[in-house]
Each structure stands twice: as C-alpha cells, then as structure tokens.
Amino acid sequence: MNSAMTTADERGDFLLWMGETAAQEIAKEDLSGSGIPFKSKKLKRVSHLRAALLHNSRELAAQVGPYNEIDPARMSKNIVLRQRGTVDETMFWVYETIREAGIDPHRVRKDAIYGIEVVFICLPPKGEDIASFYEECTRWAESHFGVPVLSSVVHLDQGSPHCHVILLPLVEGMKMRGGALYGKPSDLRARLDKFYEEVGYRYGFTRPPKRQPMPSRLRKWAMERLFRFLAEKGVPEAVIKAMLKPHSNDPSDLLQLLGFTVPDLDQKPNAVTRYMTKRVA
C-alpha cells in the first residue's frame, strides 16, 4: 500500500480520525491531582488504523508538515517503544497475520474495528524514568487486551508527554473481535480499576471520584452549543459529529477544553445558561 495519503477519501478518513482523537484527549494532567490515566478508542475501518499509525510514527508529519501542535524541533526526542517497521510494513504484517488466521481481509466489513488505541496521558512521578514508566503502561495494555501491539510511541513533541499504544484486536490469533474486546461502558470502568490496581497505585496515583452525570436537558443544550461553536470556527460537519460523539453522555470535559466554564448543576436553568455561555479569559 502507498504510504502517501493522496485520495479525498483517505484525507477525509484522516480528518475524522483526528477529530475523534482530539475530542478524546483531555488536558494532560499528573494523576497526583485529578487526572485520568488513559483514554481509549476503537479504530473503525482499516483507513483509521492506518491514520493512527501514520500519526504515531510521525510519518504523516514528515509528509505534510507539523499539525496538532507538533513541534518539528522535538520530534527526534520521541521514544519508540514498539514498532513493526514503517506504516506500510506494519499494514502488510496486519494483512498477512489476518490471512494466516484464516480470515479473508477482503471479506471483513468496511466499518470493522481494525484497531484499539490507548493513549496514556498520565505522567510518572518526579524522578521516575519516563521511558520505563510508559513501557510498563504498554506491557499492561498488551497483557490486559491479550492481543498484538502494532505501535507504542512516547510523544515528547507536543504539549505534555503521553504515549499512544495501538493494538490489533486479533483474539487468540484466530478472530477479529474489536467490539467485544473494547467492551461496554461497564468494561471501560473495570479497565480503569485494573490499571489502578496493577500499575497506578504503585506509582502513588489516586482514583478520581466519580462525577455526577449531567442532566439530559442541560446535556442537550451543551451539545447544541458546542456544535454551533465549532461550526462557527469552520470545522466540517462530519468532523464536528466525530468530535462530539465520544462526549454525548457528558460533554463537560470538552466544554472545559474549548474554554467554557462547566456550571454548577444545582443552579437554576436560566442561571446555568448564562454561566455556560461565558468564555474563560
């Protein structure tokens, strides 16, 4: 496969993937405060897997120039923990591995889940080696999901250090089970518990308290307000929908990320509306 993303479909798929990724990456915080250790997402379509690999390896940045606040002067400082060669070589390995499992890649659904991406946004305590810490996070993800790691890279060329781990959801070397492997919301909560038990607590991390869900009326208003805000900034509708989808149940994080203050849910509706429309300086 050609590594250059030249077609309109490929560029569109990359924009959708970038929108989903940007929406899910909240501020990089030290877990000694109230940070979340990692975010995870499903990579639907083979083109989304390819886009994630291009981003992780920085091959795309080398092709089209920096984006998403990537600092070209710091790209060489990124730490590659796992890699199966170039993106082309990795995609060839994926196809061959799927074939060896008795699965015809051409018969896999177009919207099948070809990958699971875990972004570790927690930082190791002061004095801990950052490469060793994220290597342990990578081994945890590999063990927890029980599937091959395609790529794991520590990015030091953006705002705060973080580590992207991309996995191929080929269960027991036999079946592509991305949806079942990724799981339901209850599985995601259990996954966080496991991380704290097996990695986080040893580094002194504390589990943030569970946040009260946003009332449906307020959630609906917030999603409409966010949609209008992004549309006014010229973001394509398809990208806006991809960005907002992960936050449909609770858009509080995205409100904060875009500079809106999150209201006190006990306030009266008219006060809440005035409070949420106020931008942070």
N, C-alpha and C positions, 0 to 999 in steps of 0.2 A: 504493500500500500504506500502511496506517496505521502510523505510527511507534510508537504505544503498544503495548507487548508485553502483551496482556491475556489471551491464552488460556493454558491449562495447558500445552499442547504447546510454545508459544513460551517460557514460563518454564522448562520442562524442558530445551529446547534451549539456552537461555542458561546454565543450571547446568552442563550437560555441557561447553559451550564454555569456561566459566570454570574448570571442573575441569581440563580439558586444558591450558589456558593456565597456570594456577597450577603445574601439575606440571612444565611445561617451563621456567618462568622460575626459574633458579637465582640465587644472590646476585649482585648487580650488582658486578662487580669491574673494576678497571683492568687492562688487558692487559699492563701492565709487570710484573705478577705472573704468576699462572697462570690468568687468566680465560679464558672462551670468548667470542669476539666476537659471536656471534648464535645464536639458536635459531630453528628454522623448523617450521612445522606445516601440514598440509592442513586446509582448511575444508570438511568434508563437509556437504552439504545447503545449500540456499540460506539456511535459517534461521541456520546457523552463520556464514555470511558476514555476514548482517545483524547478528548479535550482535557480531561482531568490529568492524564499522563503528560500531555504537552505542557500544561501549566506547572505540574510538579517538577518536571525536569528542566523547566525554563527554556525548552526548545522553542516554544511559541514566542517568548520574549526575544530570543535571538533572531527569530524570523521577522517579526513585525515591530520590534522595539518595546520599551517598557510600558506597562499598563498596570492598573490597580495598585498604584503607589510602589511599584517595584523599583528599587534603586539599582541601576546597572553597575554602579561602582562597588556594590556589596554582593552582587550575585555570586562571585567566586568564593564567598565565605560560607555559602550554603553547604550543609553537611549531608551527603548521600549515605543513607543507612542501608537501603536495599534498592537494587536496580537490576533489571534484566536486559541491559543494553539500551540502545536507542528506543524511541517510541515505536518505530517501525519494527524493530526486532522484538519488542515486547508484545506488540499486537500479533505478530507472526506466531510467537510462542503461545499466546492465548488461543488462536485458531487451531494450532496443532494439538494443544492439550485438550481442547473441547472435542476434536475429532477422535483422539485416542480414547476418550471416554465413551465413544460410540454415539456422539451427538453430531448431527449434520448442522454446521453453523448456518447454512442457507435456509434451514427449516425452523430456526429459532425465531420467535415472534420479533417483529421490528421494534416493539417497545419493551422487550425483555430487559430484565435487570442484569447488566453485564458486569457491574462492579459495586462495591460498597466503599465509600470514602469516609475515613475517620480523621478529623482534624483535632489534634491535641493542642489546646490553647492555654493549658496550664503551664506555669513556669516552675522550674525546680527551685528549691530553697537556695539562698545565697551560700556559695562555697561548693555546691554540687556541680559536677561536670555536666554540661548541657547535653552533650552527645550521648553520654551514658544514660542519662535520665530518659531521653526520647527513645533510645534503643530499648530500654525496659518497657516503655509505653508501646513500642512496636511489637515486642515479643508478647505483651499482654493481648493486644488486638489479634495477633496471629493465633495465639492459643485459645482465646475466647471464641472466635469465629470458627477456628479449625479449618481454614482454607488458605490457599497460597497468597502471599504478599507479592504484588506486582511492583510496587514502588513505595519507598518511605524516604522522605527528604525533610530535613530541618531547614526551614526558611529563615534566614537572618537578614534578608534584603528588603523586608517590609517593616511596618511599624514596630512590632514586637515579635520575638521568636515564637515559632509554632511549628508543628510537624504534621504533614499530610501523609496518611497511610492509605494506600489503595489496594483493595483485596479483590480477588476473583472468586465469586460465590459458587465454586465447583465443590459440592459437598461429597466427601469421601472419594473424590476423584471420579465420580460417576454421574452426578446430576447437577444441573444449574438450578439452584434453589434460592435465588436472591431475595425474593419476597419473604419466604418463610425464615430465612436466616436473619434478615433485618428485623423482622418481627413487628409486633403491635406496640402501642404506647406503653403498655404494662411491661413489655420486654425491654423497652428502652430504659425505663426506670430501674428494672432489675440489673441492667447492664451497668448503669451508674453505680449501683450498690456494690457490684462485683469489683469495679475499678477501685472504689474507695477501700474495700476490704483487702484487695490483693496488691495494690500499688499506693494509692493516695494516703492512707493513714500512716504508712511507714515514712512518708515524707512530711508528716505533720499537717496534711490537708484536713479541712473540716467540711462536712457536707452542708451546703446552704439550706436554710429552712424552706419548706415547701411554700410556694407563693399561692395566695388565693386566686382562683380563676377570675378573669374579667367578665362581668355580666354581659349577656348576649346583646342587649341594646347598645351598651357602650362599645362592645367589640365591633358591632356592625358599623357604628358611626366612625370608629377609628380606622377601619379598613377602607371605608369610602374616602376619608380624609387623606389617608396615605396614598391611595390611588390617584386622587386629584393632584397631590403634591408632586408625585413622581412624573405624572403626565405633563404637568407644567414645566418640569425640568427637561422635557423632550425624550424621556425614556420610552422606548417602543412598548406598545400594549402587551405583546407576548412576553417581554422581559419583566414588565411590572407584575403580571399574573404569576410568573415563575418566582419572583421575589417574595410576593405576598403569601403564596400558598403555604410555606412552612410555618407561617405566623397566623394562620386563620383561626386557631383556637385561642391564641393570646399574643396580640401584636405589641405588647409592652416593650420588649427588647428592641424591636425595630423603631418604635416611636422614639426611644432614647437615642438610638444610633443616628437617627436623622435629625436630632436636635429638639424634639418635642418633649416637654415635661410630662411624666405619667401622673395622672390625677390621683387624689385620694378617693378610693371607690365609695367612701361613705358620704361624699359630698352630694348635694342635690344636683339633678340633671343640668339645670341651667348654669350652675357654678362649674360643673365638670366641663361643659362645653367651652366656657370662657377660658378655663385653665389649660385645656388641651390645645387650644389654638394659639397659645402663647409660645413663641420660639425662645430657645435658650440663647443668650448672647454669646 
